[in-house]
């Protein structure tokens, strides 16, 4: 029997959730709108590559402190 005090995590957000989120940036919403029609595996792969490239750039900018 499941412990009644343990709650399940919320479901992952959808593109619609992201577009409706007032805290999401216009840049992220723009990419989400344009990439929503793409193959989701290709879009996810491209997003991971972009994330890695930008994290490296931020690390260089801040001397590896990010």
PQR file with spaces between the fields and no chain letter, atoms N, CA, C, O and H, PARSE charges and radii, in Angstrom:
ATOM       1  N    UNK     1       0.844   -1.179    0.000 -0.4000 1.5000
ATOM       2  CA   UNK     1       0.000    0.000    0.000 -0.0000 2.0000
ATOM       3  C    UNK     1       0.891    1.245    0.000  0.5500 1.7000
ATOM       4  O    UNK     1       1.887    1.307    0.720 -0.5500 1.4000
ATOM       5  N    UNK     2       0.525    2.211   -0.800 -0.4000 1.5000
ATOM       6  CA   UNK     2       1.307    3.448   -0.912 -0.0000 2.0000
ATOM       7  C    UNK     2       1.128    4.302    0.340  0.5500 1.7000
ATOM       8  O    UNK     2       0.057    4.336    0.946 -0.5500 1.4000
ATOM       9  H    UNK     2      -0.285    2.160   -1.385  0.4000 1.0000
ATOM      10  N    UNK     3       2.199    4.985    0.704 -0.4000 1.5000
ATOM      11  CA   UNK     3       2.166    5.894    1.845 -0.0000 2.0000
ATOM      12  C    UNK     3       1.301    7.106    1.483  0.5500 1.7000
ATOM      13  O    UNK     3       1.589    7.774    0.489 -0.5500 1.4000
ATOM      14  H    UNK     3       3.069    4.957    0.212  0.4000 1.0000
ATOM      15  N    UNK     4       0.259    7.410    2.249 -0.4000 1.5000
ATOM      16  CA   UNK     4      -0.626    8.530    1.903 -0.0000 2.0000
ATOM      17  C    UNK     4       0.042    9.892    2.030  0.5500 1.7000
ATOM      18  O    UNK     4      -0.490   10.884    1.531 -0.5500 1.4000
ATOM      19  H    UNK     4       0.026    6.868    3.056  0.4000 1.0000
ATOM      20  N    UNK     5       1.201    9.962    2.690 -0.4000 1.5000
ATOM      21  CA   UNK     5       1.889   11.241    2.875 -0.0000 2.0000
ATOM      22  C    UNK     5       2.847   11.555    1.730  0.5500 1.7000
ATOM      23  O    UNK     5       3.330   12.681    1.604 -0.5500 1.4000
ATOM      24  H    UNK     5       1.634    9.156    3.095  0.4000 1.0000
ATOM      25  N    UNK     6       3.114   10.561    0.907 -0.4000 1.5000
ATOM      26  CA   UNK     6       4.019   10.779   -0.225 -0.0000 2.0000
ATOM      27  C    UNK     6       3.177   11.143   -1.442  0.5500 1.7000
ATOM      28  O    UNK     6       2.278   10.402   -1.840 -0.5500 1.4000
ATOM      29  H    UNK     6       2.722    9.647    1.009  0.4000 1.0000
ATOM      30  N    UNK     7       3.482   12.281   -2.013 -0.4000 1.5000
ATOM      31  CA   UNK     7       2.740   12.716   -3.191 -0.0000 2.0000
ATOM      32  C    UNK     7       3.561   12.468   -4.441  0.5500 1.7000
ATOM      33  O    UNK     7       4.790   12.417   -4.392 -0.5500 1.4000
ATOM      34  H    UNK     7       4.213   12.883   -1.689  0.4000 1.0000
ATOM      35  N    UNK     8       2.890   12.319   -5.532 -0.4000 1.5000
ATOM      36  CA   UNK     8       3.554   12.138   -6.817 -0.0000 2.0000
ATOM      37  C    UNK     8       4.007   13.492   -7.337  0.5500 1.7000
ATOM      38  O    UNK     8       3.366   14.513   -7.088 -0.5500 1.4000
ATOM      39  H    UNK     8       1.892   12.360   -5.572  0.4000 1.0000
ATOM      40  N    UNK     9       5.123   13.490   -8.065 -0.4000 1.5000
ATOM      41  CA   UNK     9       5.549   14.764   -8.651 -0.0000 2.0000
ATOM      42  C    UNK     9       4.536   15.198   -9.709  0.5500 1.7000
ATOM      43  O    UNK     9       3.826   14.367  -10.275 -0.5500 1.4000
ATOM      44  H    UNK     9       5.644   12.661   -8.268  0.4000 1.0000
ATOM      45  N    UNK    10       4.476   16.489   -9.969 -0.4000 1.5000
ATOM      46  CA   UNK    10       3.532   16.948  -10.995 -0.0000 2.0000
ATOM      47  C    UNK    10       3.961   16.426  -12.369  0.5500 1.7000
ATOM      48  O    UNK    10       5.136   16.127  -12.580 -0.5500 1.4000
ATOM      49  H    UNK    10       5.053   17.164   -9.509  0.4000 1.0000
ATOM      50  N    UNK    11       3.022   16.317  -13.289 -0.4000 1.5000
ATOM      51  CA   UNK    11       3.394   15.848  -14.628 -0.0000 2.0000
ATOM      52  C    UNK    11       4.312   16.876  -15.296  0.5500 1.7000
ATOM      53  O    UNK    11       4.248   18.065  -14.982 -0.5500 1.4000
ATOM      54  H    UNK    11       2.067   16.559  -13.117  0.4000 1.0000
ATOM      55  N    UNK    12       5.154   16.421  -16.204 -0.4000 1.5000
ATOM      56  CA   UNK    12       6.048   17.370  -16.885 -0.0000 2.0000
ATOM      57  C    UNK    12       5.230   18.367  -17.705  0.5500 1.7000
ATOM      58  O    UNK    12       4.147   18.040  -18.191 -0.5500 1.4000
ATOM      59  H    UNK    12       5.205   15.455  -16.459  0.4000 1.0000
ATOM      60  N    UNK    13       5.752   19.581  -17.854 -0.4000 1.5000
ATOM      61  CA   UNK    13       4.998   20.586  -18.606 -0.0000 2.0000
ATOM      62  C    UNK    13       4.930   20.251  -20.090  0.5500 1.7000
ATOM      63  O    UNK    13       5.790   19.556  -20.630 -0.5500 1.4000
ATOM      64  H    UNK    13       6.632   19.847  -17.458  0.4000 1.0000
ATOM      65  N    UNK    14       3.902   20.755  -20.723 -0.4000 1.5000
ATOM      66  CA   UNK    14       3.740   20.595  -22.168 -0.0000 2.0000
ATOM      67  C    UNK    14       4.107   21.920  -22.849  0.5500 1.7000
ATOM      68  O    UNK    14       4.334   22.929  -22.181 -0.5500 1.4000
ATOM      69  H    UNK    14       3.204   21.320  -20.284  0.4000 1.0000
ATOM      70  N    UNK    15       4.161   21.904  -24.168 -0.4000 1.5000
ATOM      71  CA   UNK    15       4.404   23.143  -24.912 -0.0000 2.0000
ATOM      72  C    UNK    15       3.299   24.143  -24.587  0.5500 1.7000
ATOM      73  O    UNK    15       3.574   25.329  -24.409 -0.5500 1.4000
ATOM      74  H    UNK    15       3.976   21.085  -24.711  0.4000 1.0000
ATOM      75  N    UNK    16       2.058   23.680  -24.507 -0.4000 1.5000
ATOM      76  CA   UNK    16       0.943   24.576  -24.178 -0.0000 2.0000
ATOM      77  C    UNK    16       1.128   25.192  -22.794  0.5500 1.7000
ATOM      78  O    UNK    16       0.841   26.372  -22.591 -0.5500 1.4000
ATOM      79  H    UNK    16       1.835   22.717  -24.651  0.4000 1.0000
ATOM      80  N    UNK    17       1.606   24.389  -21.843 -0.4000 1.5000
ATOM      81  CA   UNK    17       1.876   24.917  -20.495 -0.0000 2.0000
ATOM      82  C    UNK    17       2.932   26.010  -20.550  0.5500 1.7000
ATOM      83  O    UNK    17       2.788   27.059  -19.922 -0.5500 1.4000
ATOM      84  H    UNK    17       1.839   23.431  -22.007  0.4000 1.0000
ATOM      85  N    UNK    18       3.993   25.757  -21.306 -0.4000 1.5000
ATOM      86  CA   UNK    18       5.071   26.734  -21.432 -0.0000 2.0000
ATOM      87  C    UNK    18       4.559   28.031  -22.055  0.5500 1.7000
ATOM      88  O    UNK    18       4.881   29.120  -21.578 -0.5500 1.4000
ATOM      89  H    UNK    18       4.110   24.905  -21.816  0.4000 1.0000
ATOM      90  N    UNK    19       3.774   27.917  -23.104 -0.4000 1.5000
ATOM      91  CA   UNK    19       3.256   29.113  -23.781 -0.0000 2.0000
ATOM      92  C    UNK    19       2.304   29.905  -22.895  0.5500 1.7000
ATOM      93  O    UNK    19       2.180   31.121  -23.045 -0.5500 1.4000
ATOM      94  H    UNK    19       3.513   27.033  -23.490  0.4000 1.0000
ATOM      95  N    UNK    20       1.635   29.227  -21.978 -0.4000 1.5000
ATOM      96  CA   UNK    20       0.700   29.906  -21.074 -0.0000 2.0000
ATOM      97  C    UNK    20       1.381   30.463  -19.829  0.5500 1.7000
ATOM      98  O    UNK    20       0.762   31.203  -19.064 -0.5500 1.4000
ATOM      99  H    UNK    20       1.735   28.240  -21.856  0.4000 1.0000
ATOM     100  N    UNK    21       2.636   30.120  -19.621 -0.4000 1.5000
ATOM     101  CA   UNK    21       3.355   30.530  -18.410 -0.0000 2.0000
ATOM     102  C    UNK    21       3.842   31.970  -18.541  0.5500 1.7000
ATOM     103  O    UNK    21       4.679   32.255  -19.397 -0.5500 1.4000
ATOM     104  H    UNK    21       3.139   29.520  -20.242  0.4000 1.0000
ATOM     105  N    UNK    22       3.336   32.883  -17.713 -0.4000 1.5000
ATOM     106  CA   UNK    22       3.774   34.278  -17.811 -0.0000 2.0000
ATOM     107  C    UNK    22       5.233   34.473  -17.397  0.5500 1.7000
ATOM     108  O    UNK    22       5.828   35.503  -17.713 -0.5500 1.4000
ATOM     109  H    UNK    22       2.655   32.651  -17.018  0.4000 1.0000
ATOM     110  N    UNK    23       5.810   33.507  -16.702 -0.4000 1.5000
ATOM     111  CA   UNK    23       7.207   33.619  -16.283 -0.0000 2.0000
ATOM     112  C    UNK    23       8.185   33.171  -17.370  0.5500 1.7000
ATOM     113  O    UNK    23       9.378   33.462  -17.283 -0.5500 1.4000
ATOM     114  H    UNK    23       5.327   32.670  -16.445  0.4000 1.0000
ATOM     115  N    UNK    24       7.694   32.470  -18.386 -0.4000 1.5000
ATOM     116  CA   UNK    24       8.567   32.004  -19.473 -0.0000 2.0000
ATOM     117  C    UNK    24       8.931   33.187  -20.370  0.5500 1.7000
ATOM     118  O    UNK    24       8.091   34.036  -20.668 -0.5500 1.4000
ATOM     119  H    UNK    24       6.725   32.234  -18.457  0.4000 1.0000
ATOM     120  N    UNK    25      10.179   33.227  -20.790 -0.4000 1.5000
ATOM     121  CA   UNK    25      10.632   34.347  -21.613 -0.0000 2.0000
ATOM     122  C    UNK    25      10.022   34.280  -23.013  0.5500 1.7000
ATOM     123  O    UNK    25       9.620   33.219  -23.490 -0.5500 1.4000
ATOM     124  H    UNK    25      10.861   32.537  -20.548  0.4000 1.0000
ATOM     125  N    UNK    26       9.967   35.448  -23.652 -0.4000 1.5000
ATOM     126  CA   UNK    26       9.460   35.508  -25.024 -0.0000 2.0000
ATOM     127  C    UNK    26      10.348   34.687  -25.958  0.5500 1.7000
ATOM     128  O    UNK    26       9.848   34.069  -26.898 -0.5500 1.4000
ATOM     129  H    UNK    26      10.294   36.310  -23.265  0.4000 1.0000
ATOM     130  N    UNK    27      11.658   34.673  -25.709 -0.4000 1.5000
ATOM     131  CA   UNK    27      12.584   33.916  -26.554 -0.0000 2.0000
ATOM     132  C    UNK    27      12.289   32.417  -26.474  0.5500 1.7000
ATOM     133  O    UNK    27      12.259   31.734  -27.498 -0.5500 1.4000
ATOM     134  H    UNK    27      12.064   35.176  -24.945  0.4000 1.0000
ATOM     135  N    UNK    28      12.072   31.908  -25.263 -0.4000 1.5000
ATOM     136  CA   UNK    28      11.772   30.482  -25.102 -0.0000 2.0000
ATOM     137  C    UNK    28      10.428   30.152  -25.741  0.5500 1.7000
ATOM     138  O    UNK    28      10.288   29.118  -26.394 -0.5500 1.4000
ATOM     139  H    UNK    28      12.096   32.463  -24.432  0.4000 1.0000
ATOM     140  N    UNK    29       9.440   31.022  -25.556 -0.4000 1.5000
ATOM     141  CA   UNK    29       8.129   30.786  -26.159 -0.0000 2.0000
ATOM     142  C    UNK    29       8.214   30.793  -27.688  0.5500 1.7000
ATOM     143  O    UNK    29       7.536   30.008  -28.352 -0.5500 1.4000
ATOM     144  H    UNK    29       9.553   31.862  -25.025  0.4000 1.0000
ATOM     145  N    UNK    30       9.046   31.678  -28.244 -0.4000 1.5000
ATOM     146  CA   UNK    30       9.205   31.736  -29.690 -0.0000 2.0000
ATOM     147  C    UNK    30       9.782   30.428  -30.224  0.5500 1.7000
ATOM     148  O    UNK    30       9.293   29.882  -31.213 -0.5500 1.4000
ATOM     149  H    UNK    30       9.596   32.315  -27.704  0.4000 1.0000
ATOM     150  N    UNK    31      10.814   29.936  -29.569 -0.4000 1.5000
ATOM     151  CA   UNK    31      11.418   28.663  -29.990 -0.0000 2.0000
ATOM     152  C    UNK    31      10.404   27.529  -29.818  0.5500 1.7000
ATOM     153  O    UNK    31      10.282   26.677  -30.698 -0.5500 1.4000
ATOM     154  H    UNK    31      11.212   30.379  -28.765  0.4000 1.0000
ATOM     155  N    UNK    32       9.687   27.509  -28.717 -0.4000 1.5000
ATOM     156  CA   UNK    32       8.701   26.450  -28.473 -0.0000 2.0000
ATOM     157  C    UNK    32       7.626   26.440  -29.558  0.5500 1.7000
ATOM     158  O    UNK    32       7.227   25.377  -30.034 -0.5500 1.4000
ATOM     159  H    UNK    32       9.786   28.201  -28.003  0.4000 1.0000
ATOM     160  N    UNK    33       7.161   27.622  -29.945 -0.4000 1.5000
ATOM     161  CA   UNK    33       6.141   27.698  -31.011 -0.0000 2.0000
ATOM     162  C    UNK    33       6.681   27.139  -32.321  0.5500 1.7000
ATOM     163  O    UNK    33       6.020   26.347  -32.992 -0.5500 1.4000
ATOM     164  H    UNK    33       7.484   28.486  -29.558  0.4000 1.0000
ATOM     165  N    UNK    34       7.897   27.565  -32.675 -0.4000 1.5000
ATOM     166  CA   UNK    34       8.462   27.141  -33.961 -0.0000 2.0000
ATOM     167  C    UNK    34       8.868   25.672  -33.958  0.5500 1.7000
ATOM     168  O    UNK    34       8.712   24.992  -34.972 -0.5500 1.4000
ATOM     169  H    UNK    34       8.434   28.208  -32.130  0.4000 1.0000
ATOM     170  N    UNK    35       9.384   25.170  -32.840 -0.4000 1.5000
ATOM     171  CA   UNK    35       9.859   23.792  -32.788 -0.0000 2.0000
ATOM     172  C    UNK    35       8.759   22.793  -32.485  0.5500 1.7000
ATOM     173  O    UNK    35       8.980   21.593  -32.642 -0.5500 1.4000
ATOM     174  H    UNK    35       9.510   25.722  -32.016  0.4000 1.0000
ATOM     175  N    UNK    36       7.593   23.228  -32.061 -0.4000 1.5000
ATOM     176  CA   UNK    36       6.508   22.312  -31.702 -0.0000 2.0000
ATOM     177  C    UNK    36       6.071   21.447  -32.888  0.5500 1.7000
ATOM     178  O    UNK    36       5.603   20.325  -32.697 -0.5500 1.4000
ATOM     179  H    UNK    36       7.413   24.203  -31.934  0.4000 1.0000
ATOM     180  N    UNK    37       6.220   21.958  -34.088 -0.4000 1.5000
ATOM     181  CA   UNK    37       5.803   21.212  -35.275 -0.0000 2.0000
ATOM     182  C    UNK    37       6.888   20.244  -35.772  0.5500 1.7000
ATOM     183  O    UNK    37       6.633   19.421  -36.651 -0.5500 1.4000
ATOM     184  H    UNK    37       6.601   22.870  -34.243  0.4000 1.0000
ATOM     185  N    UNK    38       8.092   20.347  -35.209 -0.4000 1.5000
ATOM     186  CA   UNK    38       9.193   19.475  -35.626 -0.0000 2.0000
ATOM     187  C    UNK    38       9.055   18.083  -35.021  0.5500 1.7000
ATOM     188  O    UNK    38       8.248   17.856  -34.120 -0.5500 1.4000
ATOM     189  H    UNK    38       8.299   21.015  -34.495  0.4000 1.0000
ATOM     190  N    UNK    39       9.848   17.173  -35.530 -0.4000 1.5000
ATOM     191  CA   UNK    39       9.960   15.870  -34.905 -0.0000 2.0000
ATOM     192  C    UNK    39      10.488   16.093  -33.485  0.5500 1.7000
ATOM     193  O    UNK    39      11.514   16.748  -33.300 -0.5500 1.4000
ATOM     194  H    UNK    39      10.503   17.357  -36.262  0.4000 1.0000
ATOM     195  N    UNK    40       9.797   15.556  -32.494 -0.4000 1.5000
ATOM     196  CA   UNK    40      10.148   15.858  -31.098 -0.0000 2.0000
ATOM     197  C    UNK    40      11.530   15.322  -30.716  0.5500 1.7000
ATOM     198  O    UNK    40      12.206   15.926  -29.883 -0.5500 1.4000
ATOM     199  H    UNK    40       8.963   15.024  -32.644  0.4000 1.0000
ATOM     200  N    UNK    41      11.960   14.217  -31.299 -0.4000 1.5000
ATOM     201  CA   UNK    41      13.289   13.688  -30.986 -0.0000 2.0000
ATOM     202  C    UNK    41      14.367   14.610  -31.543  0.5500 1.7000
ATOM     203  O    UNK    41      15.350   14.900  -30.862 -0.5500 1.4000
ATOM     204  H    UNK    41      11.411   13.726  -31.976  0.4000 1.0000
ATOM     205  N    UNK    42      14.185   15.071  -32.779 -0.4000 1.5000
ATOM     206  CA   UNK    42      15.148   15.997  -33.377 -0.0000 2.0000
ATOM     207  C    UNK    42      15.205   17.310  -32.596  0.5500 1.7000
ATOM     208  O    UNK    42      16.288   17.834  -32.337 -0.5500 1.4000
ATOM     209  H    UNK    42      13.386   14.836  -33.332  0.4000 1.0000
ATOM     210  N    UNK    43      14.053   17.832  -32.226 -0.4000 1.5000
ATOM     211  CA   UNK    43      14.001   19.089  -31.472 -0.0000 2.0000
ATOM     212  C    UNK    43      14.677   18.929  -30.111  0.5500 1.7000
ATOM     213  O    UNK    43      15.417   19.814  -29.681 -0.5500 1.4000
ATOM     214  H    UNK    43      13.173   17.406  -32.436  0.4000 1.0000
ATOM     215  N    UNK    44      14.431   17.820  -29.436 -0.4000 1.5000
ATOM     216  CA   UNK    44      15.053   17.584  -28.126 -0.0000 2.0000
ATOM     217  C    UNK    44      16.565   17.450  -28.259  0.5500 1.7000
ATOM     218  O    UNK    44      17.307   17.964  -27.422 -0.5500 1.4000
ATOM     219  H    UNK    44      13.829   17.102  -29.785  0.4000 1.0000
ATOM     220  N    UNK    45      17.026   16.770  -29.296 -0.4000 1.5000
ATOM     221  CA   UNK    45      18.469   16.627  -29.533 -0.0000 2.0000
ATOM     222  C    UNK    45      19.096   17.988  -29.794  0.5500 1.7000
ATOM     223  O    UNK    45      20.147   18.307  -29.238 -0.5500 1.4000
ATOM     224  H    UNK    45      16.423   16.353  -29.976  0.4000 1.0000
ATOM     225  N    UNK    46      18.457   18.791  -30.637 -0.4000 1.5000
ATOM     226  CA   UNK    46      18.978   20.129  -30.931 -0.0000 2.0000
ATOM     227  C    UNK    46      18.983   21.007  -29.681  0.5500 1.7000
ATOM     228  O    UNK    46      19.916   21.782  -29.476 -0.5500 1.4000
ATOM     229  H    UNK    46      17.603   18.532  -31.089  0.4000 1.0000
ATOM     230  N    UNK    47      17.958   20.894  -28.851 -0.4000 1.5000
ATOM     231  CA   UNK    47      17.888   21.683  -27.626 -0.0000 2.0000
ATOM     232  C    UNK    47      19.028   21.303  -26.671  0.5500 1.7000
ATOM     233  O    UNK    47      19.622   22.169  -26.029 -0.5500 1.4000
ATOM     234  H    UNK    47      17.200   20.264  -29.018  0.4000 1.0000
ATOM     235  N    UNK    48      19.324   20.007  -26.585 -0.4000 1.5000
ATOM     236  CA   UNK    48      20.435   19.573  -25.719 -0.0000 2.0000
ATOM     237  C    UNK    48      21.775   20.110  -26.224  0.5500 1.7000
ATOM     238  O    UNK    48      22.608   20.550  -25.431 -0.5500 1.4000
ATOM     239  H    UNK    48      18.842   19.303  -27.107  0.4000 1.0000
ATOM     240  N    UNK    49      21.983   20.073  -27.548 -0.4000 1.5000
ATOM     241  CA   UNK    49      23.220   20.594  -28.128 -0.0000 2.0000
ATOM     242  C    UNK    49      23.332   22.090  -27.846  0.5500 1.7000
ATOM     243  O    UNK    49      24.383   22.569  -27.419 -0.5500 1.4000
ATOM     244  H    UNK    49      21.307   19.715  -28.192  0.4000 1.0000
ATOM     245  N    UNK    50      22.253   22.821  -28.085 -0.4000 1.5000
ATOM     246  CA   UNK    50      22.255   24.263  -27.839 -0.0000 2.0000
ATOM     247  C    UNK    50      22.517   24.563  -26.363  0.5500 1.7000
ATOM     248  O    UNK    50      23.274   25.479  -26.043 -0.5500 1.4000
ATOM     249  H    UNK    50      21.400   22.432  -28.432  0.4000 1.0000
ATOM     250  N    UNK    51      21.908   23.811  -25.482 -0.4000 1.5000
ATOM     251  CA   UNK    51      22.117   23.992  -24.044 -0.0000 2.0000
ATOM     252  C    UNK    51      23.584   23.788  -23.691  0.5500 1.7000
ATOM     253  O    UNK    51      24.155   24.579  -22.942 -0.5500 1.4000
ATOM     254  H    UNK    51      21.293   23.067  -25.742  0.4000 1.0000
ATOM     255  N    UNK    52      24.193   22.743  -24.219 -0.4000 1.5000
ATOM     256  CA   UNK    52      25.600   22.475  -23.912 -0.0000 2.0000
ATOM     257  C    UNK    52      26.493   23.596  -24.425  0.5500 1.7000
ATOM     258  O    UNK    52      27.399   24.036  -23.717 -0.5500 1.4000
ATOM     259  H    UNK    52      23.729   22.100  -24.828  0.4000 1.0000
ATOM     260  N    UNK    53      26.251   24.063  -25.647 -0.4000 1.5000
ATOM     261  CA   UNK    53      27.054   25.142  -26.226 -0.0000 2.0000
ATOM     262  C    UNK    53      26.929   26.413  -25.383  0.5500 1.7000
ATOM     263  O    UNK    53      27.931   27.076  -25.112 -0.5500 1.4000
ATOM     264  H    UNK    53      25.515   23.705  -26.222  0.4000 1.0000
ATOM     265  N    UNK    54      25.714   26.756  -24.969 -0.4000 1.5000
ATOM     266  CA   UNK    54      25.513   27.967  -24.186 -0.0000 2.0000
ATOM     267  C    UNK    54      26.065   27.837  -22.767  0.5500 1.7000
ATOM     268  O    UNK    54      26.546   28.820  -22.205 -0.5500 1.4000
ATOM     269  H    UNK    54      24.900   26.218  -25.189  0.4000 1.0000
ATOM     270  N    UNK    55      26.003   26.647  -22.184 -0.4000 1.5000
ATOM     271  CA   UNK    55      26.605   26.443  -20.863 -0.0000 2.0000
ATOM     272  C    UNK    55      28.124   26.607  -20.922  0.5500 1.7000
ATOM     273  O    UNK    55      28.720   27.187  -20.014 -0.5500 1.4000
ATOM     274  H    UNK    55      25.612   25.848  -22.641  0.4000 1.0000
ATOM     275  N    UNK    56      28.748   26.101  -21.980 -0.4000 1.5000
ATOM     276  CA   UNK    56      30.196   26.263  -22.146 -0.0000 2.0000
ATOM     277  C    UNK    56      30.522   27.744  -22.303  0.5500 1.7000
ATOM     278  O    UNK    56      31.482   28.231  -21.705 -0.5500 1.4000
ATOM     279  H    UNK    56      28.264   25.629  -22.717  0.4000 1.0000
ATOM     280  N    UNK    57      29.733   28.467  -23.100 -0.4000 1.5000
ATOM     281  CA   UNK    57      29.965   29.897  -23.290 -0.0000 2.0000
ATOM     282  C    UNK    57      29.830   30.652  -21.966  0.5500 1.7000
ATOM     283  O    UNK    57      30.615   31.557  -21.682 -0.5500 1.4000
ATOM     284  H    UNK    57      28.953   28.071  -23.586  0.4000 1.0000
ATOM     285  N    UNK    58      28.835   30.280  -21.161 -0.4000 1.5000
ATOM     286  CA   UNK    58      28.647   30.929  -19.861 -0.0000 2.0000
ATOM     287  C    UNK    58      29.818   30.596  -18.933  0.5500 1.7000
ATOM     288  O    UNK    58      30.300   31.466  -18.209 -0.5500 1.4000
ATOM     289  H    UNK    58      28.198   29.545  -21.392  0.4000 1.0000
ATOM     290  N    UNK    59      30.271   29.353  -18.950 -0.4000 1.5000
ATOM     291  CA   UNK    59      31.429   28.990  -18.125 -0.0000 2.0000
ATOM     292  C    UNK    59      32.670   29.802  -18.509  0.5500 1.7000
ATOM     293  O    UNK    59      33.418   30.263  -17.647 -0.5500 1.4000
ATOM     294  H    UNK    59      29.879   28.646  -19.538  0.4000 1.0000
ATOM     295  N    UNK    60      32.868   29.964  -19.802 -0.4000 1.5000
ATOM     296  CA   UNK    60      34.020   30.766  -20.246 -0.0000 2.0000
ATOM     297  C    UNK    60      33.868   32.216  -19.817  0.5500 1.7000
ATOM     298  O    UNK    60      34.833   32.842  -19.379 -0.5500 1.4000
ATOM     299  H    UNK    60      32.261   29.590  -20.502  0.4000 1.0000
ATOM     300  N    UNK    61      32.658   32.751  -19.942 -0.4000 1.5000
ATOM     301  CA   UNK    61      32.410   34.139  -19.593 -0.0000 2.0000
ATOM     302  C    UNK    61      32.675   34.397  -18.107  0.5500 1.7000
ATOM     303  O    UNK    61      33.201   35.444  -17.728 -0.5500 1.4000
ATOM     304  H    UNK    61      31.874   32.243  -20.298  0.4000 1.0000
ATOM     305  N    UNK    62      32.300   33.421  -17.280 -0.4000 1.5000
ATOM     306  CA   UNK    62      32.420   33.609  -15.843 -0.0000 2.0000
ATOM     307  C    UNK    62      33.581   32.817  -15.247  0.5500 1.7000
ATOM     308  O    UNK    62      33.606   32.550  -14.045 -0.5500 1.4000
ATOM     309  H    UNK    62      31.873   32.571  -17.588  0.4000 1.0000
ATOM     310  N    UNK    63      34.524   32.449  -16.076 -0.4000 1.5000
ATOM     311  CA   UNK    63      35.721   31.768  -15.596 -0.0000 2.0000
ATOM     312  C    UNK    63      35.444   30.390  -14.995  0.5500 1.7000
ATOM     313  O    UNK    63      36.129   29.967  -14.064 -0.5500 1.4000
ATOM     314  H    UNK    63      34.504   32.666  -17.052  0.4000 1.0000
ATOM     315  N    UNK    64      34.448   29.697  -15.526 -0.4000 1.5000
ATOM     316  CA   UNK    64      34.145   28.361  -15.042 -0.0000 2.0000
ATOM     317  C    UNK    64      33.291   28.329  -13.787  0.5500 1.7000
ATOM     318  O    UNK    64      33.145   27.278  -13.162 -0.5500 1.4000
ATOM     319  H    UNK    64      33.892   30.040  -16.283  0.4000 1.0000
ATOM     320  N    UNK    65      32.726   29.468  -13.413 -0.4000 1.5000
ATOM     321  CA   UNK    65      31.962   29.530  -12.163 -0.0000 2.0000
ATOM     322  C    UNK    65      30.477   29.281  -12.330  0.5500 1.7000
ATOM     323  O    UNK    65      29.754   29.246  -11.334 -0.5500 1.4000
ATOM     324  H    UNK    65      32.845   30.321  -13.920  0.4000 1.0000
ATOM     325  N    UNK    66      29.994   29.106  -13.552 -0.4000 1.5000
ATOM     326  CA   UNK    66      28.540   28.939  -13.715 -0.0000 2.0000
ATOM     327  C    UNK    66      28.073   27.531  -13.483  0.5500 1.7000
ATOM     328  O    UNK    66      26.878   27.251  -13.587 -0.5500 1.4000
ATOM     329  H    UNK    66      30.581   29.135  -14.361  0.4000 1.0000
